[in-house]
Amino acid sequence: MRGPVRNCSFFNHYRIDPAPPAAGKRNNDIMEPIILPASRLGIVEEYYFSRKLREIAQMRADGKEVLNLGIGSPDLPPSEAVIGELTKHARRPDVHAYQSYNGIPELRRALAAWYAEYFGVRLDPEGEILPLIGSKEGILHISMSYLEAGDEVLVPNPGYPAYRAVAHLTGAHIREYALDAARRWTTDLDRLAAEDLGRVKLMWLNYPNMPTGAQADPGFFCDLVEFAKAHRILLVNDNPYTFILNDLPISLLSTPGAMDVALELNSLSKAHNMAGWRVGMLAGRKPYLDTVLRFKSNMDSGMFKPLQLAAARAVQEPPEWYHELNAIYRQRRQIVLELLDALGCSYDPGQVGMFLWARIPENYADSYALSDEILEKTHVFITPGGIFGSGGNGYIRISLCSDREVYVEALRRVRGLVSQSQKENATS
């Protein structure tokens, strides 16, 4: 039996009056939010690639065949053994419950063995490894665990935009430090040490470096550890690119004394083609990780157990896995170098990782001008280096995460544009 019909006039009589125009103005029948965002979001913009993907999607909807050479999302699959491990365990009836916040022992032990084999770093799987739902999650967790208003954080320029965005969310003050191309994209630590660093708590590092492709040598890591000890600064090295086109994988934690003053993030996204799986890790001394776990355990739960078991299988791949993966990236890299040559860019041939970083020709005002022109005239998207900070504005970055034929087509289009421009200049 239906309940009584409510007296709508009664509810209309007591209805909430419309919100003031600033907070609730109707525009084409779309109601604006009735509350304002938190002030901490005031200077945090939507991630550049989030906006750019929408623009590319619209261009494609308009019938334009856009080639996206921007984002570093691996297009290759994990190994069959990894996929098989996931599907095998996913069929079990006893693996679908919540998991522990610090990861299953099988994954922690596998990650510890991985670090021992490839980096010579001995980590206690019981307290010095913390699995993460992607290493990007770790950037937030570390920052929220250690930074607050009044603190300062050292952020590289150019550098991964997430370091800056998360620092803003914590209320901490950002202190940029310049990466110098003449120093192979490291920084002058003596000059930095001469500044007042009394409020600095964290320093973000990223080697092998993104976006520049630079590899830090052991000597620079030793200098960093001494710098951190002298100024009581916690170093955090973001290290997901170390196995891509890099003959000398290195971990900051292999540096003598680093475990006292440093943490390291790593990920299965790049080297194991598992970006969408969201599997990362944080390594370091137990007291540091326990602090991060206090925050993390209030924000999420453990990863799906079959996924963790598959991740453990992934880091047990033999060295041949990395050799075969890099053979594919080398083929792609060669074509991208030809594309950069066609654009008149200059670059360091010794850079590593899954991107190529190149200085733009002087006839372009900045990296955005070149990127926008190439996208408009050839429908090829190339990342402007300016999104990584003012130090990157004279550069572009191209991802190696597309099929070889995509690069062949992109090269054809760019050469066509350059040839057309040359003819126009010759007749003008």
KAZILIN-V951840 format. One record per residue. N is the residue number from 1. PHI is phi in whole degrees, 0 to 359 (* if undefined). OMEGA is omega in degrees with one decimal (* if undefined). Layout:
N&PHI&OMEGA ; N&PHI&OMEGA
This chain:
1&*&-177.8 ; 2&287&176.9 ; 3&285&-178.6 ; 4&295&177.1 ; 5&285&-178.2 ; 6&288&178.1 ; 7&279&-176.0 ; 8&298&-178.8 ; 9&297&178.0 ; 10&297&-178.8 ; 11&289&176.2 ; 12&296&-179.2 ; 13&297&-177.6 ; 14&255&-177.7 ; 15&295&176.7 ; 16&286&178.3 ; 17&296&179.1 ; 18&304&178.9 ; 19&294&178.2 ; 20&299&-174.7 ; 21&308&-175.6 ; 22&296&-175.8 ; 23&248&-175.0 ; 24&215&-178.7 ; 25&291&177.6 ; 26&278&178.7 ; 27&224&-177.8 ; 28&55&176.7 ; 29&67&174.7 ; 30&253&-177.3 ; 31&277&175.8 ; 32&288&179.9 ; 33&303&-177.9 ; 34&273&174.3 ; 35&231&-179.3 ; 36&266&177.5 ; 37&296&175.1 ; 38&299&-176.5 ; 39&300&-178.5 ; 40&296&178.3 ; 41&272&-173.3 ; 42&302&-178.1 ; 43&247&177.0 ; 44&261&-179.0 ; 45&271&173.0 ; 46&300&-178.3 ; 47&305&-174.5 ; 48&307&-176.1 ; 49&291&175.2 ; 50&297&178.2 ; 51&292&-174.9 ; 52&292&178.0 ; 53&297&176.6 ; 54&294&179.0 ; 55&297&179.4 ; 56&295&178.5 ; 57&298&178.8 ; 58&292&177.5 ; 59&298&178.7 ; 60&292&177.0 ; 61&295&177.6 ; 62&276&175.7 ; 63&94&-179.7 ; 64&266&-179.3 ; 65&273&-176.2 ; 66&272&174.6 ; 67&258&-176.5 ; 68&264&178.0 ; 69&253&-172.2 ; 70&261&-166.6 ; 71&269&-178.5 ; 72&271&177.9 ; 73&251&-175.1 ; 74&307&-179.0 ; 75&266&-178.6 ; 76&264&-179.2 ; 77&272&169.4 ; 78&294&179.2 ; 79&292&177.4 ; 80&299&179.7 ; 81&296&179.6 ; 82&291&178.8 ; 83&297&178.1 ; 84&297&178.7 ; 85&296&178.6 ; 86&296&-175.9 ; 87&292&178.7 ; 88&299&-176.3 ; 89&281&-179.7 ; 90&295&-179.8 ; 91&278&179.9 ; 92&287&-178.5 ; 93&279&-170.9 ; 94&252&-174.7 ; 95&238&-170.4 ; 96&257&179.7 ; 97&274&172.9 ; 98&302&177.9 ; 99&247&-178.5 ; 100&296&-176.5 ; 101&290&-177.5 ; 102&257&173.9 ; 103&83&-178.8 ; 104&285&-178.8 ; 105&302&-178.7 ; 106&300&-179.7 ; 107&287&179.8 ; 108&297&178.1 ; 109&294&179.5 ; 110&295&179.0 ; 111&293&177.3 ; 112&296&178.3 ; 113&295&177.6 ; 114&299&-179.9 ; 115&292&178.8 ; 116&292&-176.0 ; 117&291&-170.7 ; 118&262&-176.9 ; 119&242&-176.6 ; 120&68&-178.8 ; 121&255&179.4 ; 122&266&-179.6 ; 123&240&176.1 ; 124&279&-177.6 ; 125&296&-179.8 ; 126&279&-177.0 ; 127&209&-175.7 ; 128&248&175.2 ; 129&224&177.3 ; 130&234&175.6 ; 131&298&-177.1 ; 132&231&173.4 ; 133&275&-175.0 ; 134&89&-178.3 ; 135&290&176.3 ; 136&298&174.5 ; 137&300&-179.2 ; 138&296&177.6 ; 139&301&177.7 ; 140&292&-176.0 ; 141&298&179.5 ; 142&296&-178.2 ; 143&296&-179.4 ; 144&290&179.8 ; 145&281&-171.8 ; 146&239&-174.4 ; 147&248&174.4 ; 148&207&-180.0 ; 149&303&-177.9 ; 150&100&175.5 ; 151&281&175.8 ; 152&235&-178.7 ; 153&225&179.3 ; 154&272&-175.4 ; 155&236&-178.2 ; 156&288&174.6 ; 157&228&2.5 ; 158&286&-179.4 ; 159&194&-179.7 ; 160&300&-174.6 ; 161&301&-176.8 ; 162&296&179.6 ; 163&300&-179.4 ; 164&291&-176.7 ; 165&299&-178.3 ; 166&292&177.5 ; 167&300&176.7 ; 168&300&-178.4 ; 169&297&-179.7 ; 170&281&-175.4 ; 171&88&179.9 ; 172&286&178.5 ; 173&268&-178.7 ; 174&273&171.9 ; 175&247&178.8 ; 176&287&167.8 ; 177&234&-172.5 ; 178&279&168.4 ; 179&269&-171.4 ; 180&254&179.1 ; 181&301&-179.6 ; 182&292&176.9 ; 183&259&-176.8 ; 184&57&174.0 ; 185&58&165.8 ; 186&246&-177.5 ; 187&237&179.1 ; 188&276&-176.4 ; 189&291&177.7 ; 190&296&178.2 ; 191&294&179.6 ; 192&294&-178.5 ; 193&293&179.7 ; 194&285&179.9 ; 195&275&175.7 ; 196&281&-176.9 ; 197&249&-173.5 ; 198&299&-178.7 ; 199&258&-178.2 ; 200&283&178.6 ; 201&248&-176.1 ; 202&233&171.7 ; 203&227&179.2 ; 204&276&175.2 ; 205&235&179.9 ; 206&206&179.6 ; 207&227&-3.4 ; 208&306&-167.4 ; 209&280&168.5 ; 210&241&24.9 ; 211&259&-165.3 ; 212&277&-178.1 ; 213&77&-178.1 ; 214&281&175.7 ; 215&252&176.6 ; 216&279&177.8 ; 217&271&-178.1 ; 218&303&179.5 ; 219&296&178.4 ; 220&294&177.0 ; 221&297&177.2 ; 222&298&178.5 ; 223&297&178.7 ; 224&297&-179.8 ; 225&297&178.1 ; 226&296&177.4 ; 227&300&-178.6 ; 228&296&178.6 ; 229&295&-177.2 ; 230&295&-174.6 ; 231&249&178.9 ; 232&53&179.4 ; 233&243&176.8 ; 234&274&176.0 ; 235&276&173.0 ; 236&227&179.4 ; 237&262&178.7 ; 238&265&-163.8 ; 239&233&-177.8 ; 240&271&-172.1 ; 241&254&-167.0 ; 242&294&-177.8 ; 243&260&-176.6 ; 244&261&178.5 ; 245&51&-176.3 ; 246&227&-176.4 ; 247&279&-176.3 ; 248&230&176.9 ; 249&301&-178.5 ; 250&217&175.6 ; 251&246&174.5 ; 252&303&-176.3 ; 253&290&175.6 ; 254&280&179.3 ; 255&286&178.4 ; 256&307&178.8 ; 257&85&-174.9 ; 258&294&-177.2 ; 259&298&179.7 ; 260&283&-170.9 ; 261&228&-172.2 ; 262&217&169.6 ; 263&238&175.4 ; 264&222&172.8 ; 265&265&173.0 ; 266&217&-171.2 ; 267&204&173.3 ; 268&265&-174.8 ; 269&299&-170.9 ; 270&270&-172.3 ; 271&285&-179.3 ; 272&237&176.4 ; 273&58&-175.3 ; 274&234&-175.4 ; 275&302&-178.6 ; 276&285&179.3 ; 277&284&179.7 ; 278&59&176.5 ; 279&232&176.3 ; 280&224&-179.6 ; 281&204&171.9 ; 282&236&-179.6 ; 283&236&178.3 ; 284&162&-179.5 ; 285&298&-176.7 ; 286&304&179.8 ; 287&302&177.6 ; 288&294&-177.4 ; 289&293&177.3 ; 290&298&177.3 ; 291&295&178.9 ; 292&296&-179.6 ; 293&296&177.2 ; 294&301&177.0 ; 295&285&-175.8 ; 296&302&-175.6 ; 297&293&175.7 ; 298&268&-174.5 ; 299&251&-176.2 ; 300&207&174.2 ; 301&240&179.9 ; 302&292&178.3 ; 303&294&174.0 ; 304&310&-172.2 ; 305&300&177.2 ; 306&302&177.5 ; 307&294&178.0 ; 308&295&178.2 ; 309&294&176.9 ; 310&292&177.8 ; 311&295&176.5 ; 312&299&177.4 ; 313&293&-176.6 ; 314&297&-177.0 ; 315&281&173.2 ; 316&262&177.2 ; 317&301&177.3 ; 318&289&179.9 ; 319&305&179.9 ; 320&301&179.0 ; 321&302&-178.5 ; 322&291&179.0 ; 323&297&-178.8 ; 324&292&177.9 ; 325&297&-177.4 ; 326&289&175.5 ; 327&297&177.4 ; 328&292&-179.6 ; 329&295&179.1 ; 330&294&177.6 ; 331&299&-179.9 ; 332&293&-176.9 ; 333&301&-178.2 ; 334&298&179.5 ; 335&290&178.9 ; 336&295&175.8 ; 337&299&176.3 ; 338&295&178.7 ; 339&295&178.0 ; 340&296&175.6 ; 341&299&179.9 ; 342&297&179.2 ; 343&280&-178.4 ; 344&80&179.5 ; 345&275&173.4 ; 346&243&-172.7 ; 347&201&175.6 ; 348&269&-178.5 ; 349&290&-177.9 ; 350&266&-178.2 ; 351&291&-176.0 ; 352&237&179.1 ; 353&97&-173.0 ; 354&260&175.4 ; 355&225&168.3 ; 356&238&-175.2 ; 357&246&-173.3 ; 358&215&176.4 ; 359&282&-177.4 ; 360&278&176.9 ; 361&296&-175.6 ; 362&290&-178.2 ; 363&283&175.0 ; 364&258&-178.4 ; 365&297&178.7 ; 366&197&-175.6 ; 367&294&179.5 ; 368&292&179.6 ; 369&298&178.9 ; 370&293&-178.3 ; 371&300&-178.5 ; 372&294&-179.9 ; 373&294&-179.5 ; 374&295&179.1 ; 375&294&-178.1 ; 376&293&-170.8 ; 377&266&-178.6 ; 378&236&-176.0 ; 379&60&173.5 ; 380&245&179.9 ; 381&264&176.7 ; 382&236&-175.4 ; 383&288&173.9 ; 384&286&-178.0 ; 385&294&-179.4 ; 386&296&179.8 ; 387&290&-179.5 ; 388&265&179.7 ; 389&122&-177.1 ; 390&300&179.3 ; 391&291&179.1 ; 392&254&-170.5 ; 393&288&176.2 ; 394&263&-173.8 ; 395&224&170.0 ; 396&233&178.7 ; 397&229&178.5 ; 398&240&179.1 ; 399&279&176.3 ; 400&258&-171.8 ; 401&259&174.8 ; 402&229&179.2 ; 403&298&-177.9 ; 404&307&-177.8 ; 405&296&176.6 ; 406&296&179.1 ; 407&291&176.5 ; 408&299&179.3 ; 409&292&178.4 ; 410&298&178.3 ; 411&297&178.7 ; 412&298&-178.8 ; 413&293&-178.1 ; 414&293&177.1 ; 415&298&177.5 ; 416&297&178.7 ; 417&295&-179.9 ; 418&297&178.8 ; 419&298&178.7 ; 420&297&-179.7 ; 421&296&178.5 ; 422&296&178.7 ; 423&294&-179.7 ; 424&295&179.1 ; 425&292&-178.3 ; 426&290&-177.1 ; 427&265&-178.6 ; 428&272&*
